[in-house]
Amino acid sequence: MTTVGLLTIELYVPGVTSLKEKRGIVKPLIARVRNQFNVSVAEVEDQDQLGHTVLAVAAVSASPDYVHGLLTRVAESLADWRLDAELVDYQIDLL
C-alpha cells in the first residue's frame, strides 16, 4: 500500500527586515531540501510574515518506515545545517 508522508516544519528567520530578504533565505533552503532528498517542498503558511515561516515536505513510498525515516532525516538536516533560519518545531504525519 502506498504511504504519503507529510513533514510540517516551523522556522524562525531572525533579523530579516523585508519579505524580499526572507525569500532570499527561504527559497535556497527549499531548493536544497528538494535536491538533497528528492521530496516536494512548499512554503505553506506565514508567507507575508517577517521572521517566521512554515514549510511542508511531502514524500511517497510503498514503505511507511522509509517515508518516516526520510522525513526524519530532512528535519534533522535542517536542524544541523548552518542556516539563517532556525528550526522551531516539526511534525511528521503518515497518511
N, C-alpha and C positions, 0 to 999 in steps of 0.2 A: 504494500500500500504506500502511496506517496505521502510524504510528510513535508509540510511547509513550516519553516521556522521564521519567526519574527523577533528581531532584536531591536528594542527601543532604547536609544542612548540619549541621555540628557547631558549636555555640555555647557560649561561656563567659559565664556570668551572674555577674559578681563582686559580692560584698558582700551577697548575699541571706542572710537568717537563718532563713527558713521557706519551706516549699513554697508557701504562700499568696502570699508576696511574689514568688517565682519565677513562679508562674502569672500574677500581675499584670503581669509584664513580657512573658512569652511569648505569652499569649493575644492582646493587642493587636497584637503583631508578626505573628502568624499571620493575623489579620483584615486587616491592612494589605497583606500579600502577596496574599491571596485577592482583595481588592478591586482592587488596582492592576494585577494581572497576569492575573486570571481563570484561576487554577490551583487545583488541590486541594492542601491542606497539612494535615499531621498531625504531632503530636509522637510519635515512634516509639520512642525509647529514652531511658533515664535520667529518666523522669518523676518518680521518687522520689529523685533525687539532687540535692542543692543545688549550685548553681554550674555545672551542665553540662546540656545537652540536645541532642538530635538531632532535626532536622525532616526530613520527606520531602515533596518538592514534585513533583507529577505533572502532566504536560501531554500532550495527544494532538493529533496533526495528520497530514495526509497528507504533509507535507514534513519530512524529518529535519532539514534545515537550519533551518527555522523553529523546531522544538522545541528544538534545541540553542541557537539564538540567544536564545530566550525564557528558557530556564533559566539561561543565562549572565547575562542582564540581571537576573534575580532575584538571583543570587548577588552580582553587582556592586553592586546597590542595597542589599542587606543590609550589605555592607562599607562603603558610603558613608553610609548613614543614621546620624544621631547617635542611638545607642541605648544602653540599659543592658545590652545584650548584644553581645559581640564575636564576629565570625566567626573561627573557628579553622581550619576546613578545609571543603572541599566537593568533591563528586564528581558528575559527570553521566554517566548511563548511558542509552543508547538501546536500547529493546527491540523 
